[in-house]
Amino acid sequence: MNEETGSPPTVAPVAAVSDHASAPRQKSALAMTLFWLRDLMLSVVIAIVVILFLYQPVKVEGTSMMPSLVDQERIFINKFVYKFGIGDIQRGDMIVFHFPADPSKSYIKRVIGLPGDTIAVEDGVVYVNGKRLDETYVPDEYRDRQSIPLLRVPPEHYYVLGDHRTSSNDSRAWGPVHRQYIYGKAVFVYWPLEKMGILR
């Protein structure tokens, strides 16, 4: 109380000050939420684009690529690397393609012969252009003892084999694969975690 006048002391309008102070904070929170939603949507769009046009997760089914790939493993395939002439299919690549006899099915095999190459298999040993192919990815216990007469890979075709030769249905049975059926390259194992890494 004011001793000189006897009137009560003046008090600032606390509520009014509080209202004015909270308004900028509310606008700031709303702006941050909008920014967060924008970034989230952008991330989702980028992820969709990457999955649809660059990388696609797929599940390995079967044992034809053991020991490099085993049944039920999850891998990423690069669907962009062979498009538009950006990357050439190389010997040793693990490619994913539509099975020529039934395009509703997809296979994964390793490229052994390129267009124009000569391929022969003698007692399970592969020869490319007359030279024995060094296949460190095929353990001896997975190598069969088949022999395939010499053939030349036609233009735009690729000769493919599974790493597990005794359990693979591949070019030895149905011939080289035309380029039009090939749509990706296996590049990365992401599951199980203990096998996570780049494929070679």
N, C-alpha and C positions, 0 to 999 in steps of 0.2 A: 504494500500500500504506500502511496506517495504521501510523505509526512507534511509537505508544504500545503497541498491543496486538499488533501483528504480524499482524492479520487483514486480509484483502482489503477494500477499500472497498465500500460498498453501492451497487449499481447499480439504478436504477428499471426496472421492467418495461416496456421500450420497446414491445414488441409489443402488450402489453395496451392501452397508451395509444393506439397507432396504430389498433387495432381500434375502440375507442370513438369516436375522432375521425372515422373514415371512415363510420360508420353514418349520422350525420346528413347527410353529403354525398351518400350513395347515395339516401337518402329524398328529398333536395332535387332531385336529378337526375331521379328517377322522377316527382316531382310536376310538375316543369317539363315533362317529356315529355308527361304526361297533359294538362296545360293547353294545350300546343301542339297535341296531337291534337284536343282539344275545340274550340279556336279554328278549326282547319283544317276540321273537320266542319261547324261552324256556318257558315263561309264558303262551303263547298260547297252547303249547304242553301239559304242566301240566294241564291247564284248561280243555283241551279236554279229557285227561286221567281221570281226576277227574269226569267229567260229564259222560263219557262213562262207567266207571268201578266202581265208588264210589257213586257219587250223580247225580241225574237227576231231573231237574225241571219239575213239572207236574201241570196241572190245575184241580182243583176239579170241577166236574160237578154233579149237583144234590144236594139234601138236606138230604140224608140218614145218614150223619155223623154229622148233627147239634146236639148240638151247638158247638161241638169241631171243626168242619170244616163246612164252608158254601160255597154255590155255587159260582164258579168263583174265589175262593181263589187260590193263587199260593203257592205250597209247594215244598220242596226238599224231595226226597226219597233216602234212603241209599240202594244201590243195592249190596253192598259188605258184609254187616253185616251177612247175612244168607248163604253166599257162603263158601265153603270149610270147613264147620263146625266151622267157627270162632265165630258165635253167634247163640244161640238157639232161636227159636220162643217162646215167652213167652205169657202167658195169659195177656191180656190188651194191647198188641202191636197193633198198627194200621198198617195193612199190605196191600200191593198192589199186586194184582194177576190177571192173565188172567181168565175171566169167563169160567168155565168148559164147559158150554153149547155153548159158542161162544168165542173161544180164541182170536178173533180179538178185543174183548172188554176188558177193564181193570176196575176192581172194587177196591174200598178201603173200608175195614171193620175192626172191632175190633175182635181180637181173644178172644173167650170165653172158648172154650174147646180144650184141647190138646189130642194127641193120647192116647186112653185108658180111658179117662174121661167119666163119665156118665153125660148126660145133660137132664134136664127137665125144662119146663116152665109152671108155674101154674098161671093163671090169670095175665100174664105179668111179673111175678117174676121168675128170672132165678135161678135154683139150679144146682150146679156143685158138683158131687160126694156126693149128699145128703145134701149139705149145701147151704144156700142162698148166692148168690153172691152179694157182696157189690158193687153196680154200681153208684158211685157218679157222673159219667159222663153222666148219663141219667136222665134229669129232669123229674119230675112226669108227666108233660103235654106232654112229648114226649113218654111216655111208653104206649103201647097198653095193651089190656086185653086178649091176646091170651093164649092158653094152648097147649103145645106140649108134647106128650107122651115121657116117658123116652127112651133114646137111648144111645148107647155106641159109642164113636168116634173111627172109625177104625184106625189101624196103618197107619202112614204116612199121616193122615188127620187132619184137623183143623176145628172146628165149629166156624163160624164167624157171627157176627150180626152188624147191623148199630146202631149207638147211637140213631137215631131218629126212634124208633121202629114202629111208625105208618106209616112211608113212606119208609121203607127199604125193598129191595128185597135181601134176605140173606139166610143163611143155614136153616132157618125155612121152606123155599119154595123149595130149591134144594139140601139140604144136605151139609155135610162137604166138604171142599176143599182139594184136594190132594196136597201134598207138592210140586210136580213138577210144579204146576201153580203159586206158590208164588215167586215173584222176587224182592220184596223190602219192606222196612219199612219206613213209613212216619215219618220224624224226625223234620222238621222245616218249619214254615210258614214264607215266605218272602214278601208276598203281600196279603192284604194291609198293609201299614207300621204300622198302629195302632195295628195290631194283630201279628206283627213280634215276633217270639219266638219259643222255643222248644215245641214240641207236647208231651203230656202225656196221 
